[in-house]
Amino acid sequence: MDFIVRHAHVFLFIFLETLSLILLFGLNDNQRIAFLTSANRLSGTFLEWRANAESYLGLKGENERLLKENALLRERLLSLSDSLELERVKVSSDEVFVLARVIDNSVRKDDNYLTIDKGRSDGVEQGMGVFDSRGVVGVVNMAGSHYSVVLPVLNSRSSISCKVVGSGSIGFLEWRGGDPYKAILVDVPYHTAVSAGDTIVTSGFSSAFPENIPVGTVRSVEQHRMSYTLNVSVDLFVDMSDLRWVYVNSRKSDPELEELVGKH
Amino acid sequence: MEPLSFLKKLGSMTGLVLLQVLFLNRISLFGYVTPLFYLWFIVRFDSSMSRYSMLLWGFVTGLLIDVFTATPGLNAASSTLAAMIQPSVVKLFLAKERREVIIPGRNTMGTGPLAGYLFLMTLVHHSAYFLLRSIPLEDWLVITAKIVLSTLLTFIAMFAVALSVEKSNQRRPA
């Protein structure tokens, strides 16, 4: 009994460590603990405050990029309205993009995360794709009520279904750490023609992203003789270190499609 | 615990947590080195605190840091460990058994032992932090580099602060 009393703090220690490890390994992807991450109100407020202070520094570049995007959109609008007239394409109305601001971001770690200022109350949910005017950014990992944590391309757990423009070959975009401007497209079938300079876009096979969101360009192709697949090195379009505004693809996912395609 | 000391602790913890999450977490030298200076709160635990309150303060501090990142439990686990070993590490570096209440620092320990104390505390905390973070442990070279470089950076920062704090504040609490 004396032993137990003298060492009672050891039990508290074991209890607290167990609790921490359950949080770390058991529930890391769970929506219920979103409040324990930067998707919560408290940290969101502070991070937003810091983002506000920092946002003035990048205004010029941001402005230029928006102007360019604006020009591009006008151009597309013109060509689209022509084709709409001709084919009477029904534009799906459930494809809604939520504009969100990046309030916390990292690119230099091996598992990077970013926090955005939109959450479930804005229609953002786990699994939704995030991109900006330049291309794919990542997928919502945890959605709090007003803030969300995004798993960006620059995270070892990220895997996004993509295709090569032209040949149409499919692969998964992954990241192996290091260079924040470079990712790898894996599981590309061996026989397909992929060459340096080709453009990579989203495949649209998962509900996270619509088809044809730009991802990057092919830098080099490496053959994996053992597995009969290609590893394609990709230069990303998005400079992850310079993210301010992003779009969240809040289109409702189709449960049947999800089931068929699996996790990707 | 006296209310004032509790409030002071709360203030000090809040300040260090905000410093960590708003500024220091942004630092990542060479992709490896992030100073985890919030450990300062734990290394300054005084010997009058009960083991329970040390553990709880350590846990809460870590959990608050986790609240700002996407790795719930990571900092909580490492700081609870640091809070657990703190009294033993202090004892290890104290020249002789002390009866009075002490806060680890240059005046109570001496410069050399203080450095050893801070270094060991940082090493244990950072090892736990980077090992848990890097699971599955694949690239040992990178993990070791992260532990060593981050430990050095945090240690230097804490040692510098420890020396300057006691220079500007010669009166020590009895």
Interface residues (C-beta under 8 A of the other chain):
Chain A: A8 H9 L12 F13 L16 E17 L19 S20 L21 I22 L23 L24 F25 L27 N28 I33 L36 T37 S38 N40 L42 S43 F46 L47 R50 D104 S106 R108 K109 D110 D111 Y113 T115 N141 M142 V149 G178
Chain B: L18 V21 L22 N25 R26 S28 G31 T34 S50 R51 Y52 L55 L56 F59 G62 L63 D66 V67 F68 T69 A70 T71 P72 G73 L74 A76 A77 T80 L81 M84 L132 R133 S134 I135 V142
